[in-house]
Amino acid sequence: MFRKLFSLALIGTLAACNHVNMKPGTLDKSQDIYTTRGGYNMRQATKETLAKRGYNVKIGKIKSTNNIIETDLADYERFAVPTSAQYLLTVSERPEKFRPIWCALNGFWWWNFNLSVVDQQSGEEILTWRGRGCANSSVRKFNRILDKLEK
């Protein structure tokens, strides 16, 4: 009995790690998606996943950079968003953590991120996802979300 109760509590805890709001059927696969360069593993994984699914991912050109030497703040960069990009994908993330026991069969890395997709033409946010989870399960969840978002 204790084992079943513990399993249910664990599943309930894990289910609370992600919050997704989306507008199904609003993502046109034939349109360009813009995102910024670099990032930790979640941002890289979203770019690779979109490319594998046939999306045209645009990175954009750097317009200017401002290095702030006096503080511990990161460098700020301004990008030129391609006019052909209908969608804007933003991923903010914390550094991934190595979790060899918790994520042993699921990618070994723990991600903590916020992801958003905005339709540039309508100004509508079609996806927001506040997530935490092991690497492989987060990529699988992203694919399931894309399945629902695509027209």
Secondary structure, DSSP 8 states (H G I E B T S, - for coil): -HHHHHHHHHHHHHHTTEEEEE-TT-B-TTSEEE--S--SHHHHHHHHHHHHTT-EEE--EEEEEE---SSS---EEEEE--TTEEEEEEEEE---EE-TTTTTTTTSEEEEEEEEEEETTTTEEEEEEEEEEEHHHHHHHHHHHHHHHB-
